[in-house]
């Protein structure tokens, strides 16, 4: 139930007028820098998407097994007794090499195994290993073995010099096999903006932006709203305080004419709601222990944030239902000393906050 008496409203208008006059006399700004234009609004995403992440592969890369070798020369002669093993290996485990020498009487001696490569499921290698044979041997043998079948090569011994081109090394290591990626998941929902626009009563703590330059602000009425009771022999008055945060998100200085332009616009007593104007009071602020009072004009530069802590007397046993802020004190035709009449003139002249936090949507979309 809503009710307002004419006498209450007239008295409130007069008290507010006195507060406004003191601020107006101290302010040397201009109309352009004092008016909050546009339609203030609060925008929140109703569905917040998760950050995009790269899907995990179904398996690691697979390197196909490969094992091969050649000899640069398959013989020795009086001018050359070195033989080079040219090998490649990939994903066949450990690779060992042995060589043996058989003399003219048929006796064979064999070397110890040499570990020449260690492979796994990763890129393989191409390398060489040189064996020096004695010139007087009948023949030699080189063996490479791994998890694959061994590779054996016979080296003959020539009694006279002999010249041929060396054999080419083996080619080539097979490329890795890439796994099939996981199927693309259904995209997360795109945020659907939840928007409140003046003259709706905004929630406490929500960032409210106006969308019309040159003055562009973020307004935030902070929770909680405090209250205190003043009593002597009988209850007399109740005091309430609130904090308004103003951030200049534009590129032009904003001239805030002081906390006299924010007030209690509705109270609730015994379940009944009463609208009106309960203006700021220095005495109410002092009673609640507010030391720094923001009732004078302030110039808020681009990027700057200020907080105005304000207090007012309200009816005894009442609770604050709504708070308000006058957006354009110097609206068209107002010379600066006319009677304060919130709600008249442009529709966006006053915005209101309900004394409640938002239970519909949390967070906010960044200011463009």
Residue frames relative to the residue before (quaternion, step in Angstrom):
aa qw qx qy qz dx dy dz
X 1.0000 0.0000 0.0000 0.0000 0.00 0.00 0.00
X 0.1560 -0.8051 0.5704 0.0457 3.60 -0.82 1.01
X 0.1278 0.7910 -0.5922 0.0853 3.61 -0.94 0.83
X 0.0027 -0.7736 0.6331 -0.0261 3.56 -1.13 0.74
X 0.2674 -0.7616 0.5681 0.1602 3.55 -0.90 0.94
X 0.5897 -0.5968 0.4162 0.3505 3.56 -1.16 0.68
X 0.6624 0.5097 -0.3240 0.4433 3.62 0.91 -0.80
X 0.6315 0.5257 -0.3395 0.4578 3.57 1.02 -0.78
X 0.6759 0.5018 -0.2950 0.4520 3.54 0.89 -0.92
X 0.6509 0.5176 -0.3223 0.4522 3.59 0.94 -0.84
X 0.6590 0.5023 -0.3107 0.4656 3.57 0.94 -0.91
X 0.6541 0.5164 -0.3133 0.4553 3.54 0.94 -0.87
X 0.6302 0.5351 -0.3349 0.4520 3.58 0.99 -0.83
X 0.6638 0.5146 -0.3110 0.4448 3.57 0.93 -0.86
X 0.6592 0.5051 -0.3104 0.4625 3.59 0.96 -0.89
X 0.6580 0.5003 -0.3102 0.4696 3.55 0.95 -0.85
X 0.6046 0.5689 -0.3519 0.4324 3.57 1.03 -0.77
X 0.6493 0.5118 -0.3242 0.4598 3.58 0.96 -0.79
X 0.6537 0.5040 -0.3161 0.4678 3.58 0.99 -0.81
X 0.6621 0.5143 -0.3054 0.4515 3.54 0.99 -0.83
X 0.6348 0.5540 -0.3393 0.4184 3.57 0.96 -0.84
X 0.6535 0.5108 -0.3267 0.4531 3.57 0.97 -0.82
X 0.6607 0.4934 -0.3071 0.4751 3.57 1.01 -0.76
X 0.6628 0.5233 -0.3084 0.4380 3.57 0.93 -0.88
X 0.6569 0.5139 -0.3219 0.4481 3.55 0.97 -0.78
X 0.7056 0.4659 -0.2683 0.4617 3.57 1.10 -0.70
X 0.6675 0.5279 -0.2948 0.4345 3.58 1.18 -0.40
X 0.1601 -0.8063 0.5648 0.0724 3.56 -0.81 0.99
X 0.3901 0.7404 -0.4669 0.2858 3.60 1.24 0.36
X 0.4326 -0.6703 0.5238 0.2985 3.54 -1.29 -0.15
X 0.7192 -0.4641 0.3012 0.4203 3.55 -1.29 0.36
X 0.6350 0.5625 -0.3321 0.4125 3.59 0.93 -0.89
X 0.7470 0.4076 -0.2168 0.4784 3.59 0.98 -0.83
X 0.6726 0.4975 -0.2955 0.4613 3.60 1.27 -0.01
X 0.6820 0.5139 -0.2753 0.4415 3.57 1.20 -0.42
X 0.2482 -0.7350 0.6162 0.1358 3.54 -0.94 1.00
X 0.1333 -0.8432 0.5195 0.0379 3.56 -0.27 1.27
X 0.6784 0.5008 -0.3625 0.3971 3.53 -1.34 -0.03
X 0.5295 -0.5908 0.4953 0.3539 3.54 -1.34 -0.24
X 0.3318 -0.7568 0.5202 0.2159 3.61 -0.32 1.15
X 0.0298 0.8049 -0.5899 0.0570 3.55 -1.03 0.83
X 0.2482 -0.7115 0.6343 0.1729 3.50 -1.38 0.40
X 0.0612 -0.7993 0.5978 -0.0083 3.58 -0.80 1.06
X 0.0223 0.7937 -0.6042 0.0668 3.55 -0.85 1.05
X 0.4295 -0.6802 0.5108 0.3032 3.63 -0.98 0.69
X 0.3284 -0.7581 0.5297 0.1919 3.56 -0.80 0.98
X 0.7611 0.1606 -0.1319 0.6145 3.60 1.25 -0.27
X 0.1728 -0.8131 0.5506 0.0766 3.58 -0.39 1.22
X 0.3271 -0.7609 0.5202 0.2084 3.64 -0.58 1.04
X 0.4605 -0.6466 0.5247 0.3075 3.56 -1.17 0.53
X 0.5986 -0.5568 0.4098 0.4046 3.60 -1.14 0.46
X 0.5178 -0.6348 0.4781 0.3168 3.55 -1.11 0.72
X 0.0550 -0.7937 0.6057 0.0151 3.58 -0.94 0.89
X 0.5182 -0.6380 0.4724 0.3182 3.57 -1.15 0.65
X 0.4469 -0.6955 0.4779 0.2969 3.63 -0.70 0.97
X 0.4746 -0.6541 0.5067 0.3003 3.55 -1.07 0.73
X 0.4894 -0.6458 0.4791 0.3374 3.62 -1.01 0.66
X 0.5843 -0.5922 0.4224 0.3600 3.56 -1.21 0.46
X 0.7911 -0.0242 0.0205 0.6109 3.61 1.19 -0.47
X 0.6064 -0.5315 0.4274 0.4088 3.55 -1.31 0.15
X 0.6455 -0.4714 0.4108 0.4385 3.54 -1.32 0.16
X 0.2326 -0.7599 0.5910 0.1383 3.57 -1.10 0.71
X 0.1825 -0.7699 0.6045 0.0926 3.56 -0.82 1.05
X 0.3868 -0.7396 0.4951 0.2413 3.62 -0.47 1.14
X 0.5179 -0.6400 0.4732 0.3136 3.56 -1.10 0.77
X 0.0693 0.7796 -0.6186 0.0697 3.57 -1.06 0.80
X 0.0887 0.7825 -0.6078 0.1019 3.59 -0.99 0.90
X 0.2494 0.7559 -0.5655 0.2158 3.57 -0.59 1.17
X 0.0077 -0.7967 0.6041 -0.0168 3.56 -1.24 0.49
X 0.0721 -0.7496 0.6538 0.0731 3.52 -1.38 0.41
X 0.3614 -0.6695 0.5871 0.2765 3.56 -1.36 0.20
X 0.4886 -0.6444 0.4786 0.3418 3.59 -0.98 0.73
X 0.7687 0.0236 -0.0177 0.6389 3.57 1.15 -0.71
X 0.2872 -0.7673 0.5513 0.1578 3.58 -0.97 0.81
X 0.7194 0.3261 -0.2356 0.5663 3.59 1.21 0.44
X 0.2203 -0.7034 0.6454 0.2003 3.50 -1.43 0.17
X 0.0887 -0.7763 0.6210 0.0628 3.58 -1.27 0.38
X 0.7454 -0.4017 0.2502 0.4695 3.63 -1.20 0.02
X 0.7161 0.4442 -0.2646 0.4689 3.66 1.11 -0.46
X 0.8069 0.1296 -0.0622 0.5729 3.65 1.15 -0.29
X 0.0519 -0.8065 0.5889 -0.0021 3.56 -0.78 1.07
X 0.5549 0.5948 -0.3947 0.4271 3.62 1.28 0.12
X 0.0458 -0.7576 0.6508 0.0205 3.52 -1.10 0.82
X 0.1951 -0.7968 0.5661 0.0807 3.55 -0.80 1.04
X 0.2829 -0.7354 0.5971 0.1504 3.53 -0.89 1.05
X 0.1244 -0.7775 0.6154 0.0371 3.56 -0.80 1.08
X 0.0840 0.8362 -0.5300 0.1133 3.58 -0.36 1.19
X 0.1213 -0.7337 0.6567 0.1258 3.55 -1.38 0.30
X 0.0019 0.7966 -0.6031 0.0413 3.56 -1.08 0.74
X 0.0822 0.7815 -0.6136 0.0780 3.56 -1.02 0.85
X 0.8704 -0.0475 -0.0064 0.4901 3.53 -0.91 1.09
X 0.5172 0.6056 -0.4489 0.4053 3.60 0.91 0.99
X 0.5992 -0.5774 0.3532 0.4276 3.58 1.27 0.38
X 0.7695 -0.3004 0.2574 0.5014 3.57 -1.16 -0.70
X 0.1874 -0.7646 0.6103 0.0885 3.54 -1.10 0.83
X 0.0848 -0.8023 0.5908 0.0081 3.58 -0.77 1.12
X 0.1793 -0.7606 0.6166 0.0959 3.56 -1.28 0.53
X 0.0182 0.7520 -0.6589 -0.0007 3.53 -1.12 0.82
X 0.0922 -0.7677 0.6270 0.0949 3.57 -1.23 0.37
X 0.1639 -0.7795 0.5998 0.0756 3.54 -1.21 0.59
X 0.2168 -0.7545 0.6094 0.1110 3.56 -1.26 0.57
X 0.1062 -0.7755 0.6211 0.0403 3.58 -0.88 0.98
X 0.2820 -0.7829 0.5320 0.1566 3.60 -0.71 1.09
X 0.7460 -0.4377 0.2730 0.4211 3.52 -1.34 0.09
X 0.6742 0.4783 -0.3027 0.4743 3.61 1.16 -0.44
X 0.6090 -0.5987 0.3302 0.4020 3.57 1.30 0.06
X 0.4972 0.6523 -0.4372 0.3690 3.61 1.28 0.06
X 0.1456 -0.8004 0.5797 0.0452 3.59 -0.91 0.94
X 0.0729 -0.7637 0.6403 0.0381 3.56 -1.00 0.92
X 0.1808 -0.8031 0.5654 0.0519 3.55 -0.98 0.94
X 0.4513 -0.6924 0.4983 0.2621 3.58 -0.99 0.88
X 0.5813 -0.5217 0.4760 0.4043 3.52 -1.35 0.11
X 0.5711 -0.5849 0.4257 0.3880 3.66 -1.14 0.42
X 0.2018 -0.7501 0.6199 0.1112 3.54 -1.06 0.81
X 0.3275 -0.7174 0.5782 0.2091 3.59 -0.88 0.97
X 0.0784 -0.8397 0.5373 0.0056 3.57 -0.41 1.19
X 0.8104 0.0303 -0.0184 0.5848 3.63 1.16 -0.28
X 0.1211 -0.7456 0.6500 0.0830 3.53 -1.25 0.63
X 0.0146 -0.8380 0.5436 -0.0453 3.57 -0.39 1.20
X 0.0292 -0.7732 0.6333 0.0129 3.55 -1.35 0.39
X 0.7205 -0.3957 0.3098 0.4779 3.56 -1.23 -0.45
X 0.5344 0.5375 -0.4571 0.4653 3.50 0.51 1.29
X 0.7418 -0.4094 0.2711 0.4568 3.56 -1.27 0.18
X 0.4063 -0.7385 0.4918 0.2184 3.58 -0.90 0.96
X 0.3878 -0.7130 0.5360 0.2323 3.56 -1.29 -0.27
X 0.2192 -0.7112 0.6500 0.1542 3.51 -1.37 0.42
X 0.1190 0.8118 -0.5525 0.1471 3.57 -0.66 1.10
X 0.3287 -0.7260 0.5671 0.2082 3.60 -1.34 -0.04
X 0.0746 -0.7492 0.6554 0.0595 3.51 -1.36 0.40
X 0.2197 -0.8088 0.5379 0.0907 3.62 -0.72 1.09
X 0.1304 -0.7695 0.6238 0.0417 3.55 -1.00 0.96
X 0.2062 -0.7585 0.6082 0.1104 3.59 -0.96 0.92
X 0.1651 -0.7935 0.5831 0.0553 3.57 -0.66 1.15
X 0.4927 -0.6315 0.4962 0.3350 3.63 -1.17 0.52
X 0.5556 -0.6565 0.3977 0.3197 3.59 -0.94 0.87
X 0.7147 0.4862 -0.2675 0.4257 3.59 1.00 -0.73
X 0.4472 0.7031 -0.4643 0.3003 3.61 1.14 0.12
X 0.5242 -0.5993 0.4911 0.3534 3.54 -1.32 0.30
X 0.7366 -0.2469 0.1643 0.6079 3.56 1.03 -0.89
X 0.2596 -0.7506 0.5858 0.1617 3.55 -1.33 0.28
X 0.1841 -0.7734 0.5960 0.1134 3.52 -1.31 0.28
X 0.1332 -0.7681 0.6237 0.0577 3.57 -1.05 0.87
X 0.0582 -0.8010 0.5959 -0.0022 3.55 -0.94 0.97
X 0.0894 -0.7473 0.6561 0.0565 3.57 -1.05 0.88
X 0.0450 0.8111 -0.5810 0.0510 3.56 -0.86 0.90
X 0.0092 -0.7561 0.6532 -0.0408 3.52 -1.24 0.75
X 0.7546 -0.2963 0.2482 0.5302 3.57 -1.06 -0.69
X 0.6211 0.4999 -0.3383 0.4999 3.54 1.28 -0.26
X 0.6657 -0.4598 0.3649 0.4607 3.62 -1.23 0.13
X 0.5365 -0.6572 0.4163 0.3271 3.61 -0.95 0.82
X 0.3144 -0.7044 0.6060 0.1942 3.51 -1.34 0.50
X 0.0597 -0.8162 0.5745 -0.0099 3.60 -0.73 1.14
X 0.0704 -0.7879 0.6118 -0.0008 3.53 -1.03 0.92
X 0.2533 -0.7535 0.5901 0.1409 3.56 -1.05 0.85
X 0.1748 -0.7693 0.6105 0.0695 3.54 -1.00 0.95
X 0.2042 -0.7910 0.5682 0.0990 3.58 -0.66 1.10
X 0.3356 -0.7227 0.5712 0.1967 3.53 -1.32 0.46
X 0.1884 -0.7852 0.5855 0.0722 3.58 -0.69 1.15
X 0.4396 -0.7226 0.4751 0.2426 3.56 -1.00 0.85
X 0.7550 0.2744 -0.1704 0.5707 3.57 1.22 -0.41
X 0.6200 -0.5497 0.3879 0.4037 3.57 -1.15 0.51
X 0.0111 -0.7836 0.6202 -0.0335 3.50 -1.10 0.85
X 0.1304 -0.8220 0.5534 0.0338 3.56 -0.88 0.94
X 0.1251 0.7505 -0.6410 0.1011 3.52 -0.96 1.07
X 0.5818 -0.5541 0.4451 0.3956 3.56 -1.27 0.23
X 0.5154 -0.6447 0.4503 0.3404 3.62 -1.00 0.72
X 0.5381 -0.6100 0.4800 0.3285 3.53 -1.24 0.54
X 0.4963 -0.6559 0.4804 0.3045 3.57 -1.08 0.71
X 0.5273 -0.6131 0.4691 0.3549 3.61 -1.12 0.54
X 0.6040 -0.5690 0.4014 0.3878 3.61 -1.17 0.42
X 0.0879 -0.7725 0.6282 0.0297 3.55 -1.21 0.53
X 0.8550 -0.2774 -0.4074 -0.1614 1.71 -1.94 1.45
X 0.6014 -0.5501 0.4141 0.4054 3.61 -1.19 0.25
X 0.4232 -0.7109 0.4889 0.2768 3.64 -0.76 0.91
X 0.5299 -0.6415 0.4605 0.3092 3.57 -1.12 0.72
X 0.5758 -0.5906 0.4277 0.3697 3.59 -1.15 0.52
X 0.3870 -0.6870 0.5661 0.2406 3.53 -1.27 0.50
X 0.2688 -0.7831 0.5436 0.1378 3.57 -0.64 1.13
X 0.4549 -0.7024 0.4700 0.2806 3.61 -0.90 0.88
X 0.5472 -0.5759 0.4878 0.3620 3.52 -1.29 0.35
X 0.4049 -0.7219 0.4928 0.2685 3.64 -0.69 0.98
X 0.6200 -0.5362 0.4160 0.3937 3.50 -1.27 0.39
X 0.5859 -0.5621 0.4307 0.3941 3.60 -1.11 0.52
X 0.5382 -0.6251 0.4596 0.3291 3.56 -1.07 0.74
X 0.3905 -0.7308 0.5148 0.2200 3.55 -0.83 1.04
X 0.6198 -0.5207 0.4252 0.4050 3.55 -1.26 0.36
X 0.4903 -0.6789 0.4425 0.3206 3.63 -0.73 0.94
X 0.5340 -0.5952 0.4907 0.3462 3.53 -1.22 0.56
X 0.6114 -0.5892 0.3672 0.3798 3.59 -1.06 0.61
X 0.4617 -0.6499 0.5317 0.2859 3.53 -1.12 0.72
X 0.5442 -0.6303 0.4223 0.3581 3.62 -0.90 0.81
X 0.2020 -0.7446 0.6255 0.1161 3.53 -1.00 0.89
X 0.3798 -0.7628 0.4601 0.2493 3.62 -0.34 1.13
X 0.1964 -0.7071 0.6682 0.1222 3.49 -1.13 0.87
X 0.0346 -0.8434 0.5337 -0.0520 3.57 -0.49 1.18
X 0.0892 -0.7369 0.6666 0.0686 3.50 -1.14 0.83
X 0.0958 -0.8070 0.5827 0.0038 3.57 -0.82 0.99
X 0.5307 -0.6020 0.4860 0.3460 3.57 -1.05 0.78
X 0.5523 -0.0950 -0.8247 -0.0767 1.61 -2.18 1.29
X 0.2896 0.7384 -0.5559 0.2488 3.65 1.07 0.48
X 0.4560 -0.6624 0.5182 0.2909 3.56 -1.14 0.66
X 0.3354 -0.7700 0.5132 0.1766 3.57 -0.56 1.19
X 0.5050 -0.6203 0.5030 0.3274 3.54 -1.36 0.19
X 0.5911 -0.5447 0.4552 0.3829 3.55 -1.29 0.43
X 0.8318 0.2567 -0.2221 0.4392 3.54 -1.28 0.69
X 0.5731 0.5836 -0.4032 0.4104 3.62 1.17 -0.18
X 0.4254 -0.7023 0.5012 0.2732 3.64 -0.94 0.80
X 0.1390 -0.7901 0.5959 0.0370 3.56 -0.72 1.13
X 0.1013 -0.8017 0.5885 0.0267 3.59 -0.78 1.04
X 0.2376 -0.7042 0.6349 0.2111 3.53 -1.23 0.51
X 0.3597 -0.7982 0.4632 0.1376 3.55 -1.00 0.85
X 0.6541 0.5108 -0.3115 0.4628 3.59 1.21 0.22
X 0.3150 -0.7445 0.5541 0.1987 3.62 -0.61 1.10
X 0.5310 -0.0046 -0.8126 -0.2403 1.57 -2.48 0.23
X 0.6713 0.4589 -0.3114 0.4917 3.61 1.11 -0.57
X 0.0572 0.7864 -0.6101 0.0781 3.56 -0.68 1.13
X 0.0273 -0.8354 0.5427 -0.0825 3.52 -0.54 1.27
X 0.2254 -0.6734 0.6673 0.2245 3.45 -1.45 0.19
X 0.1164 -0.7959 0.5940 0.0170 3.55 -0.70 1.16
X 0.0283 0.7917 -0.6087 0.0434 3.55 -0.96 0.88
X 0.1965 -0.7507 0.6220 0.1044 3.56 -0.67 1.13
X 0.3015 -0.8160 0.4734 0.1384 3.53 -0.43 1.27
X 0.3291 -0.6967 0.6000 0.2151 3.53 -1.22 0.63
X 0.6394 -0.1867 -0.7377 -0.1103 1.55 -2.19 1.22
X 0.4839 -0.5864 0.5421 0.3580 3.52 -1.38 0.02
X 0.2912 -0.7869 0.5235 0.1478 3.58 -0.61 1.16
X 0.0744 -0.7824 0.6161 0.0522 3.55 -1.27 0.39
X 0.0074 0.7878 -0.6157 0.0143 3.54 -1.20 0.62
X 0.3425 -0.7490 0.5384 0.1786 3.58 -1.12 0.69
X 0.2144 -0.7592 0.6032 0.1173 3.58 -0.93 0.95
X 0.1003 0.8029 -0.5788 0.1017 3.60 -0.61 1.10
X 0.1218 -0.7184 0.6747 0.1177 3.49 -1.31 0.58
X 0.8003 -0.0214 0.0447 0.5975 3.60 -0.08 -1.23
X 0.7750 0.0748 -0.0274 0.6269 3.53 1.12 -0.74
X 0.6100 -0.5364 0.4007 0.4239 3.61 -1.14 0.40
X 0.1756 -0.7989 0.5700 0.0771 3.56 -0.92 0.92
X 0.8111 -0.1000 0.1388 0.5594 3.55 0.51 -1.22
X 0.2611 -0.7061 0.6233 0.2116 3.52 -1.33 0.24
X 0.2348 -0.7595 0.5908 0.1377 3.56 -1.13 0.68
X 0.0764 -0.7778 0.6232 0.0281 3.53 -1.07 0.79
X 0.0828 -0.7951 0.5985 0.0526 3.58 -1.06 0.67
X 0.0479 -0.7791 0.6251 0.0025 3.54 -1.23 0.60
X 0.2908 -0.7532 0.5700 0.1526 3.56 -1.25 0.46
X 0.1433 -0.7798 0.6078 0.0445 3.54 -0.81 1.09
X 0.1604 -0.7765 0.6050 0.0729 3.58 -0.82 1.05
X 0.0665 -0.7934 0.6050 -0.0059 3.57 -0.84 1.04
X 0.0288 -0.7798 0.6254 -0.0069 3.57 -0.85 1.05
X 0.3163 -0.7347 0.5719 0.1820 3.55 -0.86 1.01
X 0.0714 -0.8228 0.5638 0.0011 3.61 -0.31 1.26
X 0.5839 0.5781 -0.3719 0.4320 3.58 1.27 0.10
X 0.5704 -0.5995 0.4459 0.3412 3.54 -1.28 -0.36
X 0.6585 0.4695 -0.2937 0.5096 3.59 1.32 0.15
X 0.5565 -0.6032 0.4585 0.3409 3.57 -1.08 0.73
X 0.1937 -0.7569 0.6135 0.1150 3.55 -1.05 0.86
X 0.2278 -0.7759 0.5778 0.1105 3.56 -0.81 1.08
X 0.1479 -0.7946 0.5875 0.0401 3.54 -0.28 1.35
X 0.3355 -0.7993 0.4684 0.1709 3.56 -0.54 1.17
X 0.7063 -0.4604 0.2688 0.4658 3.56 1.21 0.21
X 0.6520 -0.5638 0.3623 0.3547 3.51 -1.28 0.48
X 0.4502 0.6853 -0.4577 0.3439 3.59 1.21 0.04
X 0.6719 0.4988 -0.2974 0.4597 3.58 1.24 -0.29
X 0.6510 0.4021 -0.3414 0.5459 3.57 1.26 0.31
X 0.0447 0.8185 -0.5609 0.1156 3.58 -0.83 0.95
X 0.5422 -0.5575 0.4995 0.3818 3.55 -1.37 0.14
X 0.1536 -0.8297 0.5338 0.0559 3.58 -0.68 1.11
X 0.7941 0.0585 -0.0707 0.6008 3.61 1.24 -0.10
X 0.0862 -0.7710 0.6295 0.0434 3.55 -1.12 0.76
X 0.2554 -0.7405 0.6000 0.1625 3.54 -1.28 0.43
X 0.0032 0.7840 -0.6189 0.0484 3.55 -0.87 1.06
X 0.8419 -0.0699 0.0056 0.5351 3.56 -0.70 1.15
X 0.7425 -0.4314 0.2210 0.4623 3.56 0.95 0.89
X 0.6482 0.4868 -0.3213 0.4896 3.60 1.27 -0.10
X 0.2653 -0.7750 0.5582 0.1319 3.58 -0.90 0.98
X 0.0895 -0.7895 0.6071 0.0027 3.52 -0.91 1.02
X 0.2411 -0.7662 0.5788 0.1407 3.59 -0.83 0.97
X 0.2344 0.7604 -0.5814 0.1697 3.54 -1.21 0.51
X 0.4495 -0.6348 0.5314 0.3356 3.54 -1.24 -0.54
X 0.0048 -0.7626 0.6457 -0.0398 3.55 -0.64 1.21
X 0.1954 -0.8605 0.4624 0.0868 3.56 0.06 1.32
X 0.6707 -0.4886 0.3666 0.4208 3.61 -1.27 0.23
X 0.0868 -0.7814 0.6176 0.0211 3.55 -1.19 0.70
X 0.4593 -0.6661 0.5191 0.2754 3.56 -0.95 0.93
X 0.6605 0.5186 -0.3173 0.4405 3.58 0.95 -0.84
X 0.6341 0.5127 -0.3353 0.4719 3.58 1.02 -0.70
X 0.6381 0.5173 -0.3254 0.4683 3.56 1.02 -0.76
X 0.6537 0.5078 -0.3104 0.4673 3.58 0.95 -0.88
X 0.6375 0.5392 -0.3216 0.4466 3.57 1.00 -0.86
X 0.7285 0.4068 -0.2352 0.4984 3.60 1.02 -0.75
X 0.5563 -0.6550 0.3701 0.3530 3.58 1.26 0.15
X 0.3996 0.6901 -0.4998 0.3380 3.56 1.17 0.51
X 0.2413 -0.8074 0.5262 0.1141 3.56 -0.43 1.22
X 0.7742 0.2921 -0.1611 0.5379 3.57 0.75 -1.03
X 0.0696 -0.8216 0.5656 -0.0171 3.54 -0.42 1.24
X 0.2784 -0.8021 0.5187 0.1006 3.55 -0.80 1.12
X 0.2714 0.8034 -0.4932 0.1942 3.59 0.87 0.92
X 0.6272 0.5271 -0.3480 0.4558 3.60 1.23 -0.13
X 0.6260 -0.5451 0.3934 0.3953 3.60 -1.23 0.33
X 0.0721 -0.7841 0.6160 0.0237 3.55 -1.18 0.67
X 0.3084 -0.7122 0.5986 0.1983 3.56 -1.14 0.71
X 0.1360 -0.7994 0.5838 0.0400 3.57 -0.59 1.18
X 0.2854 -0.7928 0.5214 0.1346 3.55 -0.49 1.23
X 0.6599 -0.4884 0.3722 0.4330 3.64 -1.19 0.36
X 0.8040 0.2398 -0.2133 0.5006 3.54 -0.85 1.03
X 0.6066 0.5752 -0.3511 0.4218 3.60 1.23 -0.22
X 0.1674 -0.7651 0.6152 0.0905 3.56 -1.19 0.68
X 0.0370 -0.7718 0.6341 0.0284 3.57 -1.00 0.82
X 0.2074 -0.7335 0.6253 0.1674 3.54 -1.32 0.34
X 0.1541 -0.7737 0.6113 0.0636 3.53 -0.94 0.95
X 0.1300 -0.7838 0.6048 0.0546 3.57 -0.54 1.21
X 0.0671 -0.8306 0.5484 -0.0698 3.52 -0.56 1.26
X 0.0846 -0.7835 0.6132 0.0535 3.58 -1.19 0.57
X 0.0456 -0.7866 0.6157 0.0080 3.55 -1.20 0.58
X 0.4500 -0.6252 0.5539 0.3160 3.54 -1.32 0.39
X 0.0457 -0.7765 0.6283 0.0149 3.56 -1.01 0.86
X 0.6864 -0.4759 0.3188 0.4480 3.62 -1.15 0.29
X 0.5997 -0.5841 0.4148 0.3566 3.53 -1.15 0.73
X 0.8341 0.1611 -0.1726 0.4986 3.54 -1.13 0.87
X 0.5155 0.6360 -0.4255 0.3856 3.63 1.20 0.30
X 0.2584 -0.7263 0.6149 0.1661 3.51 -1.31 0.45
X 0.5039 -0.6387 0.4800 0.3284 3.59 -1.03 0.75
X 0.1821 -0.7875 0.5823 0.0867 3.57 -0.83 1.02
X 0.8068 -0.0055 0.0328 0.5899 3.58 1.04 -0.81
X 0.1891 -0.7314 0.6436 0.1228 3.51 -1.30 0.60
X 0.1612 -0.8065 0.5660 0.0573 3.58 -1.13 0.61
X 0.1277 -0.7525 0.6398 0.0906 3.53 -1.37 0.37
X 0.3437 -0.7124 0.5789 0.1982 3.55 -0.94 0.98
X 0.3051 -0.8096 0.4824 0.1367 3.58 -0.65 1.15
X 0.8156 0.1406 -0.0542 0.5587 3.57 0.97 -0.79
X 0.1271 -0.8312 0.5376 0.0624 3.61 0.29 1.21
X 0.7329 0.3380 -0.2182 0.5486 3.59 1.12 -0.57
X 0.1259 0.8132 -0.5588 0.1027 3.58 0.77 0.98
X 0.7362 -0.4563 0.2782 0.4153 3.56 -1.27 0.46
X 0.8103 0.2461 -0.2087 0.4892 3.54 -0.88 1.02
X 0.6305 0.5162 -0.3417 0.4682 3.60 1.23 -0.18
X 0.2923 -0.7941 0.5047 0.1709 3.63 -0.44 1.12
X 0.6545 -0.5218 0.3300 0.4363 3.60 1.18 -0.06
X 0.7718 0.2942 -0.2044 0.5253 3.61 1.14 -0.22
X 0.4131 0.7116 -0.4792 0.3055 3.60 1.27 0.21
X 0.6668 -0.5078 0.3618 0.4081 3.55 -1.26 0.40
X 0.4462 -0.6900 0.5128 0.2488 3.55 -0.99 0.94
X 0.0751 0.8049 -0.5809 0.0956 3.58 -0.53 1.17
X 0.1621 -0.8179 0.5429 0.0998 3.61 0.22 1.19
X 0.7380 0.3818 -0.3097 0.4622 3.51 -1.06 0.87
X 0.6434 0.4893 -0.3400 0.4807 3.59 1.16 -0.31
X 0.7067 0.4381 -0.3233 0.4519 3.58 -1.26 0.22
X 0.8315 -0.1600 0.1315 0.5154 3.55 -1.10 -0.77
X 0.6046 -0.5971 0.3931 0.3512 3.57 -1.14 0.66
X 0.7292 0.4064 -0.2406 0.4952 3.57 1.07 -0.61
X 0.2955 0.7888 -0.4968 0.2088 3.57 1.19 0.45
X 0.7901 0.1298 -0.0426 0.5975 3.60 1.05 -0.77
X 0.0966 -0.7520 0.6446 0.0980 3.57 -1.11 0.71
X 0.2571 -0.7772 0.5648 0.1044 3.54 -1.19 0.68
X 0.1813 -0.7349 0.6409 0.1280 3.52 -1.33 0.52
X 0.3291 -0.7090 0.5817 0.2250 3.56 -0.96 0.81
X 0.4884 -0.6680 0.4806 0.2903 3.55 -1.08 0.70
X 0.5460 0.5554 -0.4199 0.4660 3.56 0.53 1.25
X 0.3995 -0.6922 0.5417 0.2603 3.55 -1.20 0.52
X 0.6060 -0.5991 0.4021 0.3350 3.53 -1.22 0.57
X 0.0830 -0.7921 0.6040 0.0294 3.58 -0.76 1.07
X 0.5586 0.6192 -0.3735 0.4064 3.58 1.31 0.03
X 0.8089 -0.0497 0.1140 0.5746 3.56 0.85 -0.99
X 0.1809 -0.7835 0.5880 0.0869 3.55 -0.97 0.91
X 0.7201 0.3988 -0.3150 0.4725 3.56 -1.13 0.65
X 0.1802 -0.7791 0.5884 0.1197 3.54 -1.30 0.08
X 0.4733 -0.6353 0.5279 0.3060 3.54 -1.23 0.53
X 0.5435 -0.6518 0.4197 0.3219 3.57 -0.87 0.97
X 0.5360 -0.6177 0.4705 0.3313 3.53 -1.10 0.76
X 0.4959 -0.6863 0.4347 0.3068 3.64 -0.78 0.96
